[in-house]
Amino acid sequence: MEDGTDVEDEDYFDTLPPQTVLVIVRPDEDWDGYLTILKHATQKVFRAMSKRDQIVDQIRDLMTGDESSEMYSVMAAFLNQLQENIEAETKEDDPLWFEGVSASFQTKEDAMKASAQSRIRNYFSTAKEYIEKEGSKRSKPLLLAALSNFQQQLKKDHYFGSYFVRSACESQRLCCSDGWFNCMGKFDSSHCTKLHKINPYGSKEGRVLFSTWNLDHVIEKSREILPSMVKAAEECPKGKQLNWKYFYSLLFTCVNLKLVHITCHFKGEHEGQVCSTKQFYEKKEK
């Protein structure tokens, strides 16, 4: 596990609580939890002498502070900060970054774009499966029409691949132009109190760690949005149709999505976060 504890059998694995972070290592690798992160960070510190004093102070503050539970995320941020290849973009310039990535990707942005698109495609697949399972004979035509509109609009929006692309327009990306992402905080918070940040463009480790960050639905997808959508279709008044654009905005856009560090991803019920019934319908198109 991330603290260095070995998980050696299925019985122990079954006792682990939800959201436990597991670290998989090769036979020739060692993992001692936070000590391994600190060791790697220290090695990079001595290779970054121009920032030595600043980084040593940061590490000292971290080690003497009360937020030891945040060691993992902070040290990971240090690793990225010390990387020399944040600005590198192509496989030729930073081959290590592309280890484990499809050979079809020649630039970091192409890989990151595909990563964002994969998450959005997964949300669409979840919606499609739910509607096909839960929709009744009466509601199914309205729901399938909405799904069709979702798919057409997602194609126009390129499945929001720009969310993770650092060269995209500022209004379309979730990072700065250098590739730094800031955690947006829990669903009921306006910001991240732990100041989580990461740059998946900096290193292979940063890219892999970024995959544990979540595009969280503030109004929950499975508990609220999809059930509300099905219910709205069941109760659709005569002369009206589902306002698919409203549900689209909740499922796929930053109107309702927040990028969050794994410890800021609250998996319990998001109390108080519900769909607006006033937005369920629009006038039926002739």
DOMI-912852 format. One record per residue: residue number from 0; residue in three letters; x, y, z of N, C-alpha, C, O in turn. Coordinates in steps of 0.02 Angstrom, whole numbers. Layout:
N
TORFI   n res   n_px   n_py   n_pz  ca_px  ca_py  ca_pz   c_px   c_py   c_pz   o_px   o_py   o_pz
TORFI NUM ALA      X      Y      Z      X      Y      Z      X      Y      Z      X      Y      Z
...
// end
This chain:
286
TORFI   n res   n_px   n_py   n_pz  ca_px  ca_py  ca_pz   c_px   c_py   c_pz   o_px   o_py   o_pz
TORFI   0 MET     42    -59      0      0      0      0     44     62      0    105     57      4
TORFI   1 GLU     13    122     -4     53    183    -10     97    196     51    145    234     47
TORFI   2 ASP     79    165    110    120    176    170    174    123    178    211    123    227
TORFI   3 GLY    180     77    128    232     27    130    209    -41    153    248    -89    151
TORFI   4 THR    147    -49    176    120   -113    199    112   -160    140     84   -141     89
TORFI   5 ASP    135   -223    147    128   -272     94     59   -305     98     36   -323    152
TORFI   6 VAL     28   -313     40    -35   -351     35    -18   -416      1     -6   -418    -60
TORFI   7 GLU    -16   -471     40     12   -533     15    -41   -586      0    -24   -637    -31
TORFI   8 ASP   -102   -578     21   -153   -629      7   -221   -596     -1   -232   -539     19
TORFI   9 GLU   -268   -634    -29   -334   -609    -43   -374   -595     20   -416   -550     21
TORFI  10 ASP   -362   -633     73   -399   -622    136   -385   -553    164   -431   -518    185
TORFI  11 TYR   -321   -533    163   -304   -466    188   -331   -412    140   -354   -360    162
TORFI  12 PHE   -327   -427     74   -352   -379     24   -426   -364     36   -447   -306     29
TORFI  13 ASP   -465   -415     54   -537   -406     64   -553   -362    124   -609   -337    129
TORFI  14 THR   -506   -353    170   -519   -313    229   -503   -239    219   -518   -198    262
TORFI  15 LEU   -472   -222    162   -452   -153    151   -513   -108    141   -560   -128    108
TORFI  16 PRO   -512    -48    169   -568     -1    162   -571     28     92   -522     25     55
TORFI  17 PRO   -629     56     72   -635     89      6   -583    145     -2   -565    177     47
TORFI  18 GLN   -561    155    -65   -515    209    -83   -443    197    -57   -402    243    -58
TORFI  19 THR   -429    136    -33   -359    120    -15   -317    123    -78   -335     95   -130
TORFI  20 VAL   -260    157    -75   -215    163   -133   -165    106   -132   -128     98    -83
TORFI  21 LEU   -164     66   -185   -117     11   -192    -62     31   -240    -74     63   -291
TORFI  22 VAL     -1     13   -223     57     27   -266     84    -39   -291    105    -81   -252
TORFI  23 ILE     85    -48   -358    109   -109   -388    181    -99   -411    196    -52   -447
TORFI  24 VAL    225   -144   -388    296   -138   -406    319   -200   -443    291   -254   -433
TORFI  25 ARG    370   -192   -485    399   -248   -520    444   -288   -472    463   -262   -420
TORFI  26 PRO    462   -350   -491    505   -391   -447    570   -358   -428    598   -370   -375
TORFI  27 ASP    596   -315   -473    661   -283   -460    654   -215   -426    704   -179   -419
TORFI  28 GLU    594   -197   -405    582   -132   -373    567   -139   -299    542   -191   -277
TORFI  29 ASP    582    -87   -262    567    -85   -190    518    -27   -177    520     24   -211
TORFI  30 TRP    475    -37   -127    429     16   -108    424     19    -32    401    -29     -1
TORFI  31 ASP    445     73     -3    443     82     69    395    138     89    406    172    138
TORFI  32 GLY    343    147     50    294    198     65    322    268     56    358    281      7
TORFI  33 TYR    306    311    101    327    381     96    402    389     93    427    437     65
TORFI  34 LEU    439    341    124    512    345    121    538    340     50    587    373     32
TORFI  35 THR    504    299      9    525    293    -61    514    359    -97    557    380   -136
TORFI  36 ILE    456    390    -85    442    455   -116    494    506    -94    520    544   -135
TORFI  37 LEU    509    507    -29    557    554     -3    626    542    -32    663    589    -48
TORFI  38 LYS    644    479    -40    710    462    -69    715    488   -140    765    519   -159
TORFI  39 HIS    663    475   -181    663    498   -250    666    575   -253    701    604   -293
TORFI  40 ALA    626    606   -209    626    679   -208    694    707   -189    717    756   -218
TORFI  41 THR    726    676   -139    791    699   -117    843    694   -173    884    739   -182
TORFI  42 GLN    840    639   -210    887    630   -265    879    686   -317    927    712   -344
TORFI  43 LYS    817    704   -329    805    757   -377    823    826   -350    842    871   -387
TORFI  44 VAL    817    833   -283    837    896   -252    910    911   -267    927    968   -285
TORFI  45 PHE    953    861   -260   1024    872   -270   1042    882   -343   1096    904   -360
TORFI  46 ARG    994    864   -388   1006    877   -459    978    945   -478    986    968   -535
TORFI  47 ALA    945    977   -432    915   1042   -446    945   1094   -399    909   1126   -361
TORFI  48 MET   1010   1102   -402   1046   1143   -353   1023   1216   -355   1026   1251   -304
TORFI  49 SER    999   1239   -413    978   1309   -417    918   1323   -372    906   1380   -353
TORFI  50 LYS    880   1270   -356    821   1278   -314    832   1246   -245    784   1236   -207
TORFI  51 ARG    894   1230   -230    907   1189   -170    879   1219   -106    842   1186    -70
TORFI  52 ASP    896   1282    -92    874   1312    -28    798   1313    -22    770   1298     30
TORFI  53 GLN    766   1333    -77    693   1338    -76    661   1270    -63    615   1264    -23
TORFI  54 ILE    685   1219    -97    655   1153    -91    670   1121    -24    627   1088      5
TORFI  55 VAL    731   1131      1    748   1104     67    703   1133    120    680   1098    165
TORFI  56 ASP    689   1199    115    643   1231    163    573   1201    158    541   1190    209
TORFI  57 GLN    551   1188     96    484   1159     87    480   1090    118    431   1073    151
TORFI  58 ILE    532   1050    106    532    982    134    536    984    210    501    945    243
TORFI  59 ARG    576   1029    238    582   1034    310    514   1054    341    494   1026    392
TORFI  60 ASP    480   1101    309    415   1122    334    366   1064    332    325   1054    378
TORFI  61 LEU    370   1025    279    326    968    271    338    916    325    291    890    356
TORFI  62 MET    401    900    336    419    847    384    403    866    456    391    822    497
TORFI  63 THR    402    931    471    389    953    540    317    973    551    298    991    607
TORFI  64 GLY    276    972    499    207    993    504    161    938    530    183    882    542
TORFI  65 ASP     98    956    538     49    909    564     12    871    509    -26    825    523
TORFI  66 GLU     24    890    446    -15    861    391     23    803    360     31    802    299
TORFI  67 SER     45    755    400     83    699    373     42    657    325     70    624    282
TORFI  68 SER    -24    658    333    -67    619    288    -64    646    217    -83    612    170
TORFI  69 GLU    -40    708    210    -35    738    144     34    728    113     49    755     60
TORFI  70 MET     77    690    147    145    679    124    147    655     51    185    680     11
TORFI  71 TYR    104    607     36    106    576    -30     94    627    -85    133    631   -133
TORFI  72 SER     40    665    -80     23    712   -133     74    768   -138     91    790   -193
TORFI  73 VAL     98    793    -81    146    848    -82    212    825   -112    241    861   -153
TORFI  74 MET    237    767    -92    300    743   -118    294    728   -193    341    739   -231
TORFI  75 ALA    235    704   -213    225    692   -285    229    758   -323    256    760   -378
TORFI  76 ALA    201    811   -294    206    877   -325    278    900   -330    298    929   -380
TORFI  77 PHE    318    886   -278    388    904   -280    424    867   -336    465    896   -372
TORFI  78 LEU    408    803   -344    439    764   -397    427    796   -465    472    802   -506
TORFI  79 ASN    365    816   -476    349    849   -539    384    916   -545    408    934   -599
TORFI  80 GLN    387    953   -490    417   1019   -492    490   1016   -509    518   1062   -541
TORFI  81 LEU    523    962   -489    594    955   -501    610    925   -570    668    923   -590
TORFI  82 GLN    559    901   -604    571    871   -669    596    922   -720    575    980   -719
TORFI  83 GLU    640    900   -763    668    944   -813    630    942   -879    644    981   -924
TORFI  84 ASN    581    896   -884    548    885   -948    476    908   -951    438    883   -993
TORFI  85 ILE    455    953   -908    387    978   -911    373   1011   -978    319   1003  -1006
TORFI  86 GLU    422   1047  -1005    412   1082  -1068    417   1035  -1128    393   1052  -1182
TORFI  87 ALA    449    977  -1120    455    930  -1175    385    906  -1196    342    896  -1154
TORFI  88 GLU    375    896  -1261    309    878  -1286    309    812  -1325    260    775  -1322
TORFI  89 THR    362    798  -1362    362    740  -1406    394    679  -1375    431    683  -1325
TORFI  90 LYS    380    621  -1404    410    559  -1381    486    561  -1389    522    532  -1348
TORFI  91 GLU    509    594  -1440    581    600  -1451    615    640  -1395    670    624  -1374
TORFI  92 ASP    580    691  -1370    610    734  -1319    605    705  -1248    645    721  -1205
TORFI  93 ASP    555    662  -1237    546    634  -1169    519    563  -1174    462    550  -1157
TORFI  94 PRO    561    516  -1197    538    447  -1209    513    412  -1146    468    370  -1150
TORFI  95 LEU    541    428  -1087    520    395  -1025    447    410  -1010    412    367   -982
TORFI  96 TRP    424    469  -1027    354    488  -1013    306    442  -1048    251    430  -1023
TORFI  97 PHE    325    416  -1106    280    377  -1148    281    303  -1132    246    264  -1166
TORFI  98 GLU    319    282  -1082    319    211  -1063    249    192  -1037    223    224   -991
TORFI  99 GLY    221    140  -1066    154    118  -1046     98    153  -1083     39    139  -1071
TORFI 100 VAL    115    200  -1129     65    236  -1169     62    204  -1238    112    179  -1263
TORFI 101 SER      3    205  -1268     -5    177  -1335     47    206  -1384     61    266  -1383
TORFI 102 ALA     75    162  -1425    126    182  -1472    100    232  -1524    139    265  -1558
TORFI 103 SER     34    237  -1530      6    283  -1579     14    356  -1559      8    401  -1601
TORFI 104 PHE     27    369  -1496     34    438  -1473    106    462  -1480    152    430  -1454
TORFI 105 GLN    115    517  -1515    181    545  -1526    194    607  -1484    251    629  -1478
TORFI 106 THR    141    636  -1455    148    695  -1413    111    684  -1347     64    644  -1343
TORFI 107 LYS    132    719  -1296    100    715  -1231     27    739  -1235    -17    710  -1203
TORFI 108 GLU     17    792  -1273    -51    819  -1278    -99    771  -1310   -158    767  -1291
TORFI 109 ASP    -76    732  -1359   -119    682  -1390   -140    630  -1339   -198    609  -1337
TORFI 110 ALA    -93    609  -1298   -109    558  -1247   -156    587  -1193   -202    552  -1172
TORFI 111 MET   -144    649  -1173   -186    679  -1122   -256    693  -1149   -306    686  -1113
TORFI 112 LYS   -260    712  -1212   -325    723  -1243   -366    658  -1243   -425    658  -1227
TORFI 113 ALA   -333    603  -1262   -367    538  -1263   -389    518  -1193   -442    486  -1185
TORFI 114 SER   -349    535  -1143   -367    519  -1074   -431    554  -1053   -475    524  -1022
TORFI 115 ALA   -436    618  -1070   -497    656  -1053   -557    628  -1091   -611    620  -1062
TORFI 116 GLN   -548    614  -1154   -602    587  -1195   -626    520  -1168   -686    505  -1169
TORFI 117 SER   -580    480  -1144   -598    414  -1117   -644    421  -1057   -691    382  -1049
TORFI 118 ARG   -630    470  -1014   -672    480   -955   -743    501   -976   -792    476   -949
TORFI 119 ILE   -748    546  -1024   -813    570  -1047   -851    515  -1083   -911    508  -1074
TORFI 120 ARG   -816    475  -1123   -849    419  -1157   -876    369  -1105   -930    341  -1115
TORFI 121 ASN   -840    360  -1052   -863    316   -999   -927    342   -967   -972    304   -951
TORFI 122 TYR   -931    408   -957   -992    437   -929  -1051    427   -977  -1107    413   -955
TORFI 123 PHE  -1039    433  -1042  -1092    422  -1090  -1114    348  -1088  -1174    334  -1090
TORFI 124 SER  -1066    303  -1086  -1083    231  -1083  -1124    215  -1022  -1171    175  -1025
TORFI 125 THR  -1106    245   -965  -1144    234   -903  -1216    258   -911  -1263    224   -890
TORFI 126 ALA  -1224    317   -941  -1292    344   -952  -1332    299   -999  -1390    286   -987
TORFI 127 LYS  -1300    276  -1052  -1334    232  -1100  -1356    167  -1068  -1413    145  -1078
TORFI 128 GLU  -1313    136  -1029  -1329     73   -996  -1386     83   -946  -1431     41   -941
TORFI 129 TYR  -1385    137   -909  -1436    150   -859  -1504    160   -893  -1554    131   -871
TORFI 130 ILE  -1505    199   -945  -1568    214   -980  -1597    152  -1013  -1658    141  -1011
TORFI 131 GLU  -1555    112  -1043  -1578     51  -1075  -1607      2  -1025  -1652    -37  -1040
TORFI 132 LYS  -1581      4   -964  -1604    -42   -911  -1666    -16   -876  -1711    -55   -861
TORFI 133 GLU  -1668     49   -861  -1721     77   -819  -1780    107   -857  -1835    111   -830
TORFI 134 GLY  -1769    128   -919  -1822    161   -956  -1881    116   -972  -1871     58   -989
TORFI 135 SER  -1942    142   -965  -2002    103   -980  -2022    112  -1053  -1991    149  -1090
TORFI 136 LYS  -2074     76  -1072  -2098     81  -1141  -2120    152  -1157  -2110    176  -1213
TORFI 137 ARG  -2149    187  -1108  -2173    255  -1118  -2115    305  -1121  -2116    351  -1162
TORFI 138 SER  -2066    295  -1079  -2012    345  -1075  -1955    331  -1124  -1917    377  -1139
TORFI 139 LYS  -1949    270  -1147  -1891    251  -1188  -1881    294  -1250  -1824    314  -1263
TORFI 140 PRO  -1933    310  -1289  -1922    353  -1348  -1891    420  -1331  -1847    444  -1366
TORFI 141 LEU  -1915    452  -1277  -1888    517  -1256  -1815    510  -1234  -1774    552  -1250
TORFI 142 LEU  -1801    457  -1198  -1734    447  -1172  -1684    430  -1227  -1628    454  -1227
TORFI 143 LEU  -1706    389  -1275  -1662    372  -1331  -1648    432  -1375  -1593    440  -1402
TORFI 144 ALA  -1699    475  -1382  -1689    537  -1420  -1637    582  -1385  -1595    612  -1418
TORFI 145 ALA  -1641    585  -1319  -1593    624  -1281  -1523    595  -1288  -1474    632  -1297
TORFI 146 LEU  -1517    529  -1285  -1452    496  -1294  -1422    511  -1362  -1362    524  -1369
TORFI 147 SER  -1465    510  -1413  -1442    526  -1481  -1415    597  -1484  -1364    610  -1516
TORFI 148 ASN  -1450    643  -1452  -1427    713  -1450  -1362    719  -1411  -1318    758  -1429
TORFI 149 PHE  -1356    681  -1356  -1294    680  -1318  -1235    661  -1363  -1184    695  -1365
TORFI 150 GLN  -1245    606  -1399  -1190    580  -1440  -1170    628  -1496  -1111    638  -1509
TORFI 151 GLN  -1220    658  -1528  -1205    707  -1581  -1168    767  -1553  -1120    792  -1584
TORFI 152 GLN  -1190    792  -1495  -1157    850  -1465  -1087    834  -1440  -1042    875  -1445
TORFI 153 LEU  -1078    774  -1413  -1012    753  -1390   -962    751  -1448   -904    768  -1440
TORFI 154 LYS   -986    729  -1505   -942    728  -1564   -922    799  -1583   -865    812  -1601
TORFI 155 LYS   -970    845  -1580   -956    915  -1596   -906    944  -1546   -864    985  -1563
TORFI 156 ASP   -912    923  -1483   -869    947  -1430   -805    906  -1423   -765    916  -1377
TORFI 157 HIS   -796    859  -1470   -736    816  -1470   -726    780  -1404   -670    770  -1380
TORFI 158 TYR   -782    761  -1374   -782    725  -1310   -740    760  -1257   -711    728  -1213
TORFI 159 PHE   -737    825  -1262   -703    868  -1213   -631    847  -1200   -607    851  -1143
TORFI 160 GLY   -598    826  -1253   -527    809  -1247   -485    868  -1225   -431    860  -1198
TORFI 161 SER   -510    929  -1238   -473    990  -1221   -465    999  -1145   -423   1038  -1124
TORFI 162 TYR   -505    964  -1105   -500    972  -1032   -429    962  -1008   -406    997   -962
TORFI 163 PHE   -392    915  -1038   -325    898  -1014   -269    923  -1060   -211    906  -1050
TORFI 164 VAL   -287    963  -1111   -237    987  -1159   -212   1056  -1140   -251   1103  -1139
TORFI 165 ARG   -148   1062  -1126   -122   1125  -1100   -118   1181  -1151   -113   1240  -1132
TORFI 166 SER   -121   1165  -1215   -119   1217  -1266   -188   1238  -1289   -195   1282  -1332
TORFI 167 ALA   -240   1207  -1261   -309   1225  -1280   -326   1295  -1255   -290   1323  -1214
TORFI 168 CYS   -381   1322  -1280   -403   1387  -1256   -414   1384  -1181   -435   1333  -1154
TORFI 169 GLU   -400   1438  -1147   -403   1440  -1074   -472   1420  -1048   -478   1387   -996
TORFI 170 SER   -524   1439  -1085   -592   1424  -1063   -611   1350  -1072   -661   1327  -1046
TORFI 171 GLN   -569   1314  -1110   -585   1244  -1125   -541   1194  -1088   -555   1134  -1091
TORFI 172 ARG   -490   1217  -1054   -444   1171  -1020   -451   1179   -944   -477   1229   -919
TORFI 173 LEU   -428   1128   -908   -430   1128   -835   -362   1140   -804   -354   1134   -743
TORFI 174 CYS   -313   1156   -845   -245   1167   -820   -219   1234   -846   -252   1267   -887
TORFI 175 CYS   -160   1253   -823   -128   1313   -850    -90   1294   -913    -88   1235   -932
TORFI 176 SER    -60   1342   -946    -26   1330  -1009     36   1286  -1001     62   1261  -1051
TORFI 177 ASP     61   1277   -940    118   1233   -927     96   1162   -909    138   1117   -904
TORFI 178 GLY     31   1153   -899      6   1087   -883     -8   1072   -810    -18   1014   -792
TORFI 179 TRP     -8   1124   -768    -22   1114   -697    -97   1113   -685   -134   1158   -707
TORFI 180 PHE   -120   1062   -649   -190   1055   -629   -197   1067   -554   -158   1039   -515
TORFI 181 ASN   -245   1107   -534   -260   1118   -464   -323   1080   -445   -372   1081   -482
TORFI 182 CYS   -321   1046   -388   -381   1013   -363   -434   1067   -349   -419   1119   -321
TORFI 183 MET   -497   1053   -368   -551   1101   -358   -588   1091   -292   -635   1128   -276
TORFI 184 GLY   -566   1041   -252   -596   1032   -187   -658    987   -187   -685    972   -240
TORFI 185 LYS   -679    967   -128   -738    924   -121   -800    956   -151   -802   1016   -163
TORFI 186 PHE   -850    915   -162   -911    937   -196   -944    996   -162   -976   1038   -195
TORFI 187 ASP   -936   1001    -96   -970   1054    -58   -922   1111    -39   -938   1151      5
TORFI 188 SER   -865   1114    -72   -815   1166    -57   -799   1205   -119   -801   1179   -175
TORFI 189 SER   -783   1269   -111   -767   1312   -168   -694   1305   -190   -675   1330   -243
TORFI 190 HIS   -653   1272   -148   -583   1263   -165   -554   1204   -125   -586   1178    -80
TORFI 191 CYS   -493   1185   -142   -459   1131   -108   -421   1158    -48   -375   1198    -56
TORFI 192 THR   -439   1137     11   -406   1161     72   -336   1132     80   -296   1158    119
TORFI 193 LYS   -321   1078     44   -255   1046     49   -207   1069     -5   -149   1048     -7
TORFI 194 LEU   -231   1112    -50   -189   1140   -103   -158   1086   -147   -101   1093   -168
TORFI 195 HIS   -195   1033   -161   -170    981   -206   -159   1008   -276   -199   1047   -302
TORFI 196 LYS   -104    990   -306    -90   1009   -375    -46    955   -406    -12    918   -371
TORFI 197 ILE    -46    952   -473     -7    901   -508      5    923   -579    -35    960   -609
TORFI 198 ASN     61    901   -607     76    913   -678     91    846   -711    148    823   -708
TORFI 199 PRO     42    816   -743     52    751   -775     97    755   -836    119    704   -862
TORFI 200 TYR    112    816   -860    157    824   -917    230    818   -896    274    810   -938
TORFI 201 GLY    245    821   -831    313    824   -808    351    758   -808    411    757   -822
TORFI 202 SER    317    703   -793    351    639   -787    301    582   -795    241    592   -791
TORFI 203 LYS    328    523   -806    286    464   -809    249    454   -744    189    438   -743
TORFI 204 GLU    284    465   -687    253    456   -622    195    505   -612    142    487   -586
TORFI 205 GLY    205    567   -635    152    616   -630     92    598   -672     35    607   -652
TORFI 206 ARG    105    572   -733     51    551   -777     11    494   -746    -51    495   -747
TORFI 207 VAL     45    445   -718     11    388   -688    -29    410   -626    -86    389   -617
TORFI 208 LEU      1    452   -585    -33    476   -525    -95    517   -543   -145    515   -507
TORFI 209 PHE    -91    554   -598   -148    595   -619   -209    552   -636   -266    575   -630
TORFI 210 SER   -197    490   -656   -253    446   -673   -296    430   -613   -352    407   -620
TORFI 211 THR   -270    443   -552   -309    431   -491   -352    491   -473   -396    486   -430
TORFI 212 TRP   -340    548   -505   -382    607   -494   -449    594   -528   -453    559   -579
TORFI 213 ASN   -502    624   -501   -569    609   -525   -604    670   -553   -599    725   -525
TORFI 214 LEU   -639    661   -608   -685    712   -633   -752    699   -598   -793    660   -621
TORFI 215 ASP   -762    733   -543   -817    719   -498   -880    758   -517   -876    818   -531
TORFI 216 HIS   -937    724   -517  -1001    758   -528  -1025    787   -462  -1036    750   -414
TORFI 217 VAL  -1033    853   -459  -1059    885   -399  -1130    860   -385  -1144    834   -331
TORFI 218 ILE  -1174    867   -434  -1239    833   -432  -1225    763   -459  -1205    756   -517
TORFI 219 GLU  -1235    713   -419  -1210    646   -435  -1244    615   -496  -1304    620   -506
TORFI 220 LYS  -1202    583   -535  -1226    552   -597  -1275    495   -584  -1331    496   -609
TORFI 221 SER  -1254    445   -545  -1294    385   -536  -1348    392   -483  -1400    359   -488
TORFI 222 ARG  -1337    434   -433  -1387    441   -380  -1441    493   -397  -1497    488   -373
TORFI 223 GLU  -1424    543   -439  -1471    598   -449  -1486    612   -522  -1544    613   -542
TORFI 224 ILE  -1435    623   -564  -1447    646   -632  -1486    595   -673  -1538    611   -701
TORFI 225 LEU  -1460    534   -677  -1492    483   -720  -1561    463   -694  -1607    457   -734
TORFI 226 PRO  -1570    452   -628  -1638    437   -604  -1686    495   -617  -1744    483   -634
TORFI 227 SER  -1663    557   -610  -1706    615   -624  -1724    619   -697  -1780    637   -715
TORFI 228 MET  -1677    601   -740  -1689    603   -812  -1743    551   -831  -1787    566   -871
TORFI 229 VAL  -1737    491   -803  -1787    439   -817  -1856    459   -790  -1906    451   -825
TORFI 230 LYS  -1858    485   -730  -1921    507   -700  -1952    563   -741  -2013    565   -751
TORFI 231 ALA  -1911    609   -764  -1936    665   -804  -1967    640   -869  -2018    666   -891
TORFI 232 ALA  -1936    589   -899  -1963    561   -960  -2030    526   -947  -2076    529   -988
TORFI 233 GLU  -2035    492   -890  -2098    458   -872  -2155    508   -863  -2212    492   -879
TORFI 234 GLU  -2139    567   -837  -2190    616   -820  -2193    674   -868  -2221    727   -852
TORFI 235 CYS  -2165    666   -927  -2161    721   -975  -2231    746   -996  -2272    706  -1020
TORFI 236 PRO  -2247    809   -987  -2312    836  -1005  -2323    836  -1081  -2275    835  -1120
TORFI 237 LYS  -2384    837  -1101  -2401    840  -1171  -2375    905  -1202  -2382    958  -1172
TORFI 238 GLY  -2346    900  -1261  -2320    959  -1295  -2249    978  -1273  -2222   1028  -1296
TORFI 239 LYS  -2220    938  -1228  -2152    951  -1204  -2105    894  -1224  -2127    840  -1243
TORFI 240 GLN  -2041    908  -1219  -1990    857  -1228  -1935    868  -1176  -1930    922  -1146
TORFI 241 LEU  -1894    817  -1166  -1840    824  -1118  -1791    879  -1139  -1772    884  -1198
TORFI 242 ASN  -1772    919  -1092  -1721    970  -1104  -1653    936  -1101  -1618    940  -1051
TORFI 243 TRP  -1634    903  -1156  -1573    863  -1156  -1510    905  -1144  -1461    880  -1116
TORFI 244 LYS  -1512    968  -1164  -1454   1011  -1154  -1439   1022  -1080  -1381   1027  -1060
TORFI 245 TYR  -1491   1024  -1039  -1482   1031   -967  -1447    970   -938  -1398    976   -901
TORFI 246 PHE  -1473    911   -955  -1442    849   -930  -1372    839   -958  -1328    812   -925
TORFI 247 TYR  -1362    860  -1020  -1296    857  -1051  -1246    898  -1011  -1190    876   -999
TORFI 248 SER  -1266    958   -992  -1221   1002   -955  -1202    972   -887  -1146    981   -864
TORFI 249 LEU  -1249    935   -856  -1234    905   -792  -1189    844   -798  -1147    831   -754
TORFI 250 LEU  -1197    807   -851  -1159    745   -859  -1089    755   -886  -1043    719   -867
TORFI 251 PHE  -1080    805   -930  -1017    808   -967   -978    874   -963   -921    876   -987
TORFI 252 THR  -1006    925   -934   -971    990   -936   -952   1014   -866   -974    987   -815
TORFI 253 CYS   -911   1066   -866   -886   1093   -802   -939   1134   -765   -925   1162   -713
TORFI 254 VAL  -1000   1137   -793  -1056   1164   -754  -1065   1122   -691  -1086   1147   -639
TORFI 255 ASN  -1049   1056   -698  -1061   1010   -642  -1001    965   -626  -1005    924   -581
TORFI 256 LEU   -947    972   -663   -888    930   -652   -833    968   -616   -820   1026   -630
TORFI 257 LYS   -800    934   -569   -742    962   -534   -685    910   -537   -696    851   -523
TORFI 258 LEU   -626    933   -554   -567    889   -553   -540    888   -482   -521    940   -454
TORFI 259 VAL   -537    829   -452   -518    824   -382   -466    770   -369   -467    717   -401
TORFI 260 HIS   -422    783   -321   -375    734   -295   -414    678   -262   -471    689   -240
TORFI 261 ILE   -386    619   -260   -422    561   -234   -448    571   -163   -502    546   -146
TORFI 262 THR   -411    608   -122   -434    618    -53   -489    671    -48   -521    677      4
TORFI 263 CYS   -499    708   -102   -553    758   -103   -614    732   -140   -664    767   -148
TORFI 264 HIS   -610    669   -163   -667    639   -198   -711    604   -147   -697    548   -126
TORFI 265 PHE   -765    637   -128   -812    610    -78   -860    563   -113   -899    584   -156
TORFI 266 LYS   -859    499    -94   -899    448   -129   -966    435    -95  -1006    396   -121
TORFI 267 GLY   -978    467    -39  -1043    461     -7  -1094    506    -42  -1078    537    -93
TORFI 268 GLU  -1154    508    -15  -1207    549    -45  -1190    623    -41  -1171    649     11
TORFI 269 HIS  -1198    658    -97  -1186    730   -100  -1250    766    -77  -1291    786   -118
TORFI 270 GLU  -1258    773    -13  -1319    801     15  -1330    873     -9  -1284    914    -11
TORFI 271 GLY  -1392    886    -28  -1411    954    -50  -1399    968   -123  -1419   1020   -148
TORFI 272 GLN  -1367    920   -158  -1353    931   -229  -1404    892   -271  -1399    832   -279
TORFI 273 VAL  -1453    928   -298  -1508    897   -335  -1519    933   -401  -1499    991   -410
TORFI 274 CYS  -1551    898   -447  -1568    928   -512  -1624    980   -503  -1664    975   -457
TORFI 275 SER  -1626   1027   -548  -1679   1078   -548  -1737   1055   -591  -1730   1049   -652
TORFI 276 THR  -1794   1042   -560  -1852   1017   -597  -1876   1069   -648  -1908   1051   -697
TORFI 277 LYS  -1861   1132   -637  -1881   1184   -684  -1845   1179   -750  -1866   1207   -801
TORFI 278 GLN  -1790   1142   -750  -1749   1135   -811  -1763   1070   -849  -1730   1057   -900
TORFI 279 PHE  -1811   1030   -827  -1820    964   -855  -1848    964   -926  -1833    920   -966
TORFI 280 TYR  -1890   1013   -942  -1926   1010  -1006  -1916   1073  -1048  -1899   1127  -1023
TORFI 281 GLU  -1929   1064  -1112  -1931   1120  -1159  -1987   1107  -1209  -2012   1051  -1214
TORFI 282 LYS  -2006   1158  -1244  -2061   1151  -1292  -2042   1101  -1346  -1986   1101  -1372
TORFI 283 LYS  -2090   1058  -1362  -2077   1006  -1411  -2067   1035  -1480  -2105   1078  -1503
TORFI 284 GLU  -2014   1011  -1514  -2000   1035  -1581  -2051   1006  -1630  -2070    948  -1624
TORFI 285 LYS  -2072   1048  -1677  -2120   1024  -1727  -2085    989  -1784  -2118    965  -1831
// end
